[in-house]
Amino acid sequence: RGWVWPMLGVGFCGGFTTFSAVVHEGVLLMRDKQVGLASAYLTVSFVGGALVALLAGTLAVHLARRGRERA
């Protein structure tokens, strides 16, 4: 139980740094007048990230149910 809060804290702070890096790259692309590339990069990053999170959550639920059935 002692590892839960530190793990959540690291994940929460890590999410901020990742988000900041993605947005920063998007801003740099727009500053270089590569608006199409910036739009594609940001869309793929955020939509792709959401899809991967959904897939990981679905897989975790499936594996948890499967584990309960075997127990």
C-alpha distances in whole Angstrom, upper triangle without the diagonal:
4,5,6,8,10,11,12,14,15,16,18,20,21,22,24,26,26,28,30,31,33,34,36,37,39,40,42,43,45,46,48,49,47,46,47,44,42,42,41,38,37,37,36,33,32,33,32,28,28,29,27,24,26,26,23,21,24,23,20,21,24,21,19,22,24,21,21,25,25,22
4,6,7,8,9,11,12,14,15,17,18,19,21,23,24,25,27,29,30,32,33,35,36,38,39,41,42,44,45,47,48,47,46,46,44,41,42,41,38,36,37,36,33,32,33,32,29,29,31,28,25,27,28,24,23,26,26,22,24,26,24,22,25,27,24,24,28,28,26
4,6,6,6,9,10,11,12,14,16,16,18,20,21,22,24,26,27,28,30,32,33,35,36,37,39,41,42,43,45,43,43,43,40,38,38,38,35,33,34,33,29,29,30,29,25,26,27,25,22,24,25,21,21,24,23,20,22,24,22,20,24,25,23,24,27,27,25
4,6,5,6,9,10,11,12,14,15,16,19,20,21,22,24,26,27,29,30,32,33,35,36,38,39,40,42,44,42,41,41,39,36,36,36,33,31,32,31,28,26,28,27,23,23,25,23,20,22,23,19,18,21,21,17,19,22,20,19,22,24,21,22,26,26,24
4,5,5,6,9,10,10,12,14,15,17,18,20,21,23,24,26,27,29,30,32,33,35,36,38,39,41,42,41,40,40,38,35,35,35,33,30,31,31,27,26,28,27,24,24,26,24,21,23,24,21,20,23,23,20,22,25,24,22,25,27,25,25,29,30,28
4,5,5,6,9,10,11,12,14,16,17,18,20,21,22,24,26,27,29,30,32,33,35,36,37,39,41,39,39,39,37,34,35,34,31,29,31,30,26,26,28,27,23,24,26,24,21,24,25,21,21,25,24,21,23,26,25,23,27,28,26,27,31,31,30
4,5,5,6,9,10,10,12,15,15,16,18,20,21,22,24,26,27,29,30,31,33,35,36,38,39,37,37,37,34,32,32,32,29,27,28,27,24,23,25,24,20,21,23,20,17,20,21,18,17,21,20,18,20,23,21,20,24,25,23,25,28,28,27
4,6,5,6,9,10,10,13,14,15,16,18,20,21,23,24,26,27,29,30,32,33,34,36,38,36,35,35,33,31,31,30,28,25,26,26,22,21,23,22,19,19,21,19,16,19,20,17,16,20,20,17,19,22,21,20,23,25,24,25,28,29,28
4,5,5,6,8,10,11,13,14,15,17,19,20,21,23,25,26,27,29,31,32,33,35,37,35,34,35,33,30,30,30,27,25,27,26,23,22,24,24,20,20,23,21,18,21,23,20,19,23,23,21,23,26,25,24,27,29,28,29,32,33,32
4,5,5,6,8,10,11,12,14,15,16,18,20,21,22,24,26,27,29,30,31,33,35,33,33,33,31,28,29,29,25,24,25,25,21,20,23,22,18,19,22,20,17,21,22,19,19,23,23,20,23,26,25,24,27,29,28,29,32,33,32
4,6,5,6,9,10,10,12,14,15,16,18,20,21,22,24,26,27,29,30,32,33,31,31,31,29,26,26,26,23,21,22,21,18,17,19,19,15,16,18,16,14,17,18,15,16,19,19,17,20,23,22,21,25,26,25,27,30,31,30
4,5,5,7,9,10,11,13,15,16,17,19,20,22,23,25,26,27,29,31,32,31,30,30,28,25,25,26,23,20,22,22,18,17,19,19,15,16,19,17,15,18,20,17,17,21,21,19,21,25,24,24,27,29,28,29,32,33,33
4,5,5,7,9,10,11,13,15,16,17,19,20,21,23,25,26,27,29,31,29,29,30,28,25,25,26,22,20,22,22,18,18,21,20,17,18,21,19,17,20,22,20,20,24,24,23,25,28,27,27,30,32,31,32,35,36,36
4,5,5,6,9,10,11,12,14,15,17,19,20,21,23,25,26,27,29,27,27,28,25,22,23,23,20,18,20,19,16,16,19,18,14,16,19,17,15,19,20,18,19,22,22,21,24,26,26,26,29,30,30,31,34,35,35
4,6,5,6,8,10,11,12,14,16,17,18,20,21,23,24,26,27,26,25,25,23,20,21,21,18,16,17,17,13,12,15,15,11,13,16,15,13,16,18,16,17,20,21,20,22,25,25,25,28,30,29,31,34,34,35
4,5,5,6,9,10,11,12,14,15,16,18,20,21,22,24,26,25,24,25,23,20,20,21,18,16,18,18,14,14,17,17,14,15,19,18,16,19,21,20,20,24,25,24,26,29,29,28,31,33,33,34,37,38,38
4,5,5,6,9,10,10,12,14,15,16,18,20,21,23,24,23,23,24,22,19,20,21,17,15,18,18,14,14,18,18,15,17,20,18,17,21,22,21,22,25,26,25,27,30,30,30,33,35,34,36,39,39,40
4,5,5,6,9,10,11,13,14,15,17,19,20,21,23,21,21,22,19,16,17,17,14,12,15,14,11,11,15,14,11,14,16,15,14,18,19,18,20,23,23,23,25,28,28,28,31,32,32,34,37,38,38
4,5,5,6,8,10,11,12,14,16,17,18,20,21,20,19,20,18,15,15,16,13,10,13,13,10,9,13,13,11,13,16,15,15,18,20,19,20,23,24,24,26,28,29,29,32,33,34,35,38,39,39
4,6,5,6,9,10,10,12,14,15,16,18,20,19,18,20,18,15,16,17,14,12,15,16,12,12,16,17,14,16,19,19,18,21,23,23,24,27,28,27,30,32,32,33,35,37,37,39,41,42,43
4,6,5,6,9,10,11,12,14,15,17,19,17,17,19,16,13,15,16,12,11,14,14,11,12,16,16,14,17,19,18,18,22,23,22,24,27,27,27,30,32,32,33,36,37,37,39,42,42,43
4,5,5,6,9,10,11,13,14,16,17,15,15,15,13,10,12,12,9,7,11,11,8,9,13,13,11,14,17,16,17,20,21,21,22,25,26,26,29,31,31,32,35,36,36,38,40,41,42
4,5,5,6,9,10,11,12,14,15,14,13,15,13,10,11,12,10,8,11,12,10,10,14,15,14,16,18,19,19,21,23,23,25,27,28,29,31,33,34,34,37,38,39,41,43,44,45
4,5,5,6,9,10,10,12,14,14,14,16,14,10,13,14,11,10,14,15,12,14,17,18,17,19,22,22,22,25,26,26,28,30,31,31,34,36,36,37,40,41,41,43,46,47,47
4,5,5,6,9,10,11,13,11,12,13,11,8,11,12,9,9,13,13,11,13,16,16,16,19,21,21,21,24,25,26,27,30,30,31,34,35,36,37,40,41,41,43,45,46,47
4,5,5,6,9,10,11,9,9,10,9,5,8,9,7,6,10,11,10,12,14,15,15,18,20,20,21,24,25,26,27,29,30,31,33,35,36,37,40,41,42,44,45,47,48
4,5,5,6,9,10,10,9,12,11,8,10,13,11,10,13,15,14,15,18,19,19,21,23,24,24,27,28,29,30,33,34,34,36,38,39,40,43,44,45,46,49,50,51
4,5,5,6,9,9,10,13,11,8,12,14,11,12,15,16,15,17,20,20,20,23,25,25,26,29,30,30,32,34,35,36,38,40,41,42,44,45,46,48,50,51,52
4,5,5,6,5,7,9,7,5,9,11,9,10,13,14,14,16,18,19,20,22,24,24,26,28,29,30,32,34,35,36,38,39,40,42,44,45,46,48,50,51,52
4,5,5,5,5,8,8,6,9,11,11,11,14,16,15,17,19,20,21,23,25,26,27,29,30,31,33,35,36,37,39,41,42,43,45,46,47,49,51,52,54
4,5,7,8,12,11,10,12,15,14,14,17,19,18,20,22,23,24,26,28,29,30,32,34,34,36,38,39,40,42,44,45,46,48,49,50,52,54,55,56
4,6,8,11,10,10,13,15,14,15,18,19,19,21,23,24,25,27,29,29,31,33,34,35,37,39,40,41,43,44,45,47,49,50,51,53,55,56,57
4,6,9,9,9,11,13,14,15,17,19,19,21,23,24,25,27,28,29,31,33,34,35,37,39,40,41,43,44,46,47,49,50,51,53,55,56,58
4,6,5,6,9,10,10,12,14,15,16,18,20,20,22,24,25,26,28,30,31,32,34,36,37,38,40,41,42,44,46,47,48,50,52,53,55
4,5,5,6,9,10,10,12,14,15,16,18,19,21,22,24,25,27,28,29,31,32,34,35,37,39,40,41,43,45,46,47,49,50,52,53
4,5,5,6,9,10,11,12,14,16,16,17,19,21,22,23,25,26,28,29,31,32,33,35,37,38,39,41,43,44,45,47,49,50,52
4,5,5,6,9,10,10,12,14,15,16,18,20,20,21,24,25,26,27,30,31,32,33,35,36,38,39,41,42,43,46,47,48,50
4,5,5,6,8,10,10,12,14,15,16,18,20,21,22,24,25,26,28,30,31,32,34,36,37,38,40,41,43,45,46,47,49
4,5,5,6,8,10,11,12,13,15,16,18,19,21,22,24,25,27,28,29,31,33,34,35,37,39,40,41,43,45,46,48
4,6,5,6,8,10,10,11,13,15,16,17,19,21,21,23,25,26,27,29,31,32,33,35,37,38,39,41,43,44,46
4,6,5,6,9,10,10,12,14,15,16,18,20,20,22,24,25,26,28,30,31,32,34,36,37,38,40,41,43,44
4,6,5,6,8,9,10,12,14,15,16,18,20,21,22,24,25,27,28,30,31,33,34,36,37,39,40,42,43
4,5,5,6,8,10,10,12,14,15,16,18,19,21,22,24,25,27,28,30,31,33,34,35,37,39,40,42
4,6,5,5,8,10,10,11,13,15,16,17,19,20,21,23,25,26,27,29,31,32,33,35,37,38,40
4,6,5,6,9,10,10,12,14,15,16,18,20,21,22,24,25,26,28,30,31,32,34,36,37,38
4,5,5,6,9,10,10,12,14,15,16,18,20,21,22,24,26,27,29,30,31,33,35,36,37
4,5,5,6,9,10,10,12,14,15,16,18,20,21,22,24,26,27,28,30,32,33,35,36
4,5,5,6,9,10,10,12,14,15,16,18,20,21,22,24,26,27,28,30,31,33,35
4,5,5,6,9,10,10,12,14,15,16,18,20,21,22,24,25,27,28,30,32,33
4,5,5,6,9,10,10,12,14,15,16,18,20,21,23,24,26,27,29,30,32
4,5,5,6,9,10,10,12,14,15,16,18,20,21,22,24,26,27,29,30
4,5,5,6,8,10,10,12,14,15,16,18,20,21,22,24,26,27,28
4,5,5,6,9,10,10,12,14,15,16,18,20,21,22,24,26,27
4,5,5,6,9,10,11,12,14,15,17,18,20,21,23,25,26
4,5,5,6,9,10,10,12,14,15,16,18,20,21,23,24
4,5,5,6,9,10,10,12,14,15,16,18,20,21,22
4,5,5,6,9,10,10,12,14,15,17,18,20,21
4,5,5,6,9,10,11,12,14,16,17,19,20
4,5,5,6,8,10,10,12,14,15,17,18
4,5,5,6,9,10,10,12,14,15,17
4,5,5,6,8,10,11,12,14,15
4,5,5,6,9,10,11,13,14
4,5,5,6,9,10,11,12
4,5,5,6,9,10,11
4,5,5,6,9,10
4,5,5,6,9
4,5,5,6
4,5,5
4,6
4
